[in-house]
């Protein structure tokens, strides 16, 4: 089973936020991209099991998006 995980950078809060239509109830955040991935590797199988969609193996497809505001000086 492949789960698409959207990961968006929240510039105001300075955290990565992960959600997924494939994993009901998934909303996680972390200030570190790598730490968030480690947490997702544990949380996704647990959430899917709680939702009755347990599988022996999962593929997590991370889809990170980050945008920055820049200012022109002059």
ABEGO torsion letter per residue (X at the ends): XBBBBBBBBBAAAGBBBBBBAABBGBBBBBABAAAAAAAAAAAAAAAAAAAGABBABBBBBBBBBBBBBBBBBX
